[in-house]
Amino acid sequence: MQDNEPLMRALSKLVTMNNPDLVLFVGEALVGNEAVDQLVKFNQSLIDHSVTAAAGTKSVIDGILLTKFDCIDDKVGAAISMTYITGQPIVFVGTGQQYPDLKALNVKSVVSALLR
């Protein structure tokens, strides 16, 4: 994914204007470390361009949602990097095309994939 600075600014403005309870980064698990780069840039854009009105503090992501998580193999390490870099949890993983396919992260399966 190319860097899209105007889009990131617009998303940051939406966060500022709407003051959501939760800001999730949604990324594809299949792209590996590129997802880590996207996450870092998006989080930095939030820091640079958004300020919550009530508290006057900068917004950051509150969690991560990874799609196509059922298809990853050795790229699972990027998911761990994402949580390490941001300090935020992977809230959901997508394993299909329907809403019921959004699931909580199974940490045991991630550790198993890393040790293979």
Phi and psi in degrees as a GROMACS rama.xvg file:
@    title "Ramachandran Plot"
@    xaxis  label "Phi"
@    yaxis  label "Psi"
@TYPE xy
-74.6237  158.025  GLN-2
-71.5476  129.77  ASP-3
-125.267  81.6503  ASN-4
-58.3058  -44.2625  GLU-5
-60.8606  -37.7088  PRO-6
-66.3459  -42.5156  LEU-7
-63.816  -38.0303  MET-8
-65.3717  -41.8781  ARG-9
-63.273  -41.732  ALA-10
-64.4714  -40.0787  LEU-11
-62.7547  -39.2642  SER-12
-64.7007  -40.1454  LYS-13
-60.3631  -41.4438  LEU-14
-62.9055  -43.5203  VAL-15
-63.8611  -46.1062  THR-16
-69.8876  -38.0119  MET-17
-94.5079  -18.3156  ASN-18
45.9513  62.099  ASN-19
-69.4546  159.726  PRO-20
-72.7146  -26.5632  ASP-21
-146.795  131.793  LEU-22
-115.112  116.18  VAL-23
-109.309  137.862  LEU-24
-88.8753  127.637  PHE-25
-110.664  121.373  VAL-26
-142.806  161.016  GLY-27
-83.3227  130.846  GLU-28
-70.8433  -24.1269  ALA-29
-68.49  -22.7586  LEU-30
-85.1492  -3.00913  VAL-31
64.6467  -129.247  GLY-32
-67.0893  -18.617  ASN-33
-64.6287  -33.4328  GLU-34
-64.2919  -35.7464  ALA-35
-62.736  -44.4896  VAL-36
-62.1939  -42.7204  ASP-37
-60.8539  -43.4839  GLN-38
-62.4519  -46.1761  LEU-39
-61.2613  -43.6796  VAL-40
-67.2587  -40.2282  LYS-41
-66.5603  -44.7906  PHE-42
-62.1774  -40.9959  ASN-43
-66.0828  -37.0345  GLN-44
-63.0039  -40.1418  SER-45
-62.0978  -43.3686  LEU-46
-63.1323  -42.485  ILE-47
-74.1552  -33.3066  ASP-48
-118.164  -0.958154  HIS-49
-126.921  142.745  SER-50
-139.086  126.098  VAL-51
-72.3152  134.121  THR-52
-64.3934  -42.8632  ALA-53
-67.3051  -50.2028  ALA-54
-94.6402  -17.7051  ALA-55
71.3873  21.1258  GLY-56
-104.374  159.087  THR-57
-79.0051  145.461  LYS-58
-88.7364  148.55  SER-59
-138.25  169.288  VAL-60
-68.0511  150.753  ILE-61
-103.764  -14.9472  ASP-62
-175.513  176.92  GLY-63
-128.466  138.673  ILE-64
-121.244  120.365  LEU-65
-108.257  124.8  LEU-66
-90.974  165.495  THR-67
55.9716  33.4927  LYS-68
-71.2441  -21.3151  PHE-69
-73.6429  -12.9028  ASP-70
-101.788  -3.47437  CYS-71
-82.9359  158.793  ILE-72
-135.136  -93.8514  ASP-73
-76.7748  -7.85645  ASP-74
-83.6433  2.61444  LYS-75
-63.8215  -23.0603  VAL-76
-61.7404  -29.3656  GLY-77
-63.5423  -34.6442  ALA-78
-62.309  -40.5434  ALA-79
-67.8333  -39.7297  ILE-80
-60.4285  -38.1463  SER-81
-63.4286  -43.1545  MET-82
-71.2688  -34.6049  THR-83
-67.1776  -44.5577  TYR-84
-66.9545  -42.9317  ILE-85
-92.7146  -23.089  THR-86
75.4321  11.6572  GLY-87
-108.959  150.29  GLN-88
-80.9651  158.85  PRO-89
-83.0624  109.782  ILE-90
-77.9685  -46.3043  VAL-91
-138.758  155.436  PHE-92
-125.898  140.384  VAL-93
-95.0137  132.063  GLY-94
-124.682  13.9244  THR-95
-175.284  -158.387  GLY-96
-102.869  -8.899  GLN-97
-111.764  161.606  GLN-98
-55.5712  -40.0691  TYR-99
-63.8464  -12.1897  PRO-100
-83.0621  -1.26097  ASP-101
-85.5224  119.593  LEU-102
-129.284  158.411  LYS-103
-69.3184  148.818  ALA-104
-67.1006  130.767  LEU-105
-94.2817  100.713  ASN-106
-61.6997  -36.9396  VAL-107
-60.8595  -38.1893  LYS-108
-69.2297  -34.035  SER-109
-66.3279  -45.6482  VAL-110
-62.7136  -40.6162  VAL-111
-61.9153  -43.1343  SER-112
-64.4394  -35.9558  ALA-113
-69.5147  -32.9092  LEU-114
-87.4535  -2.63634  LEU-115
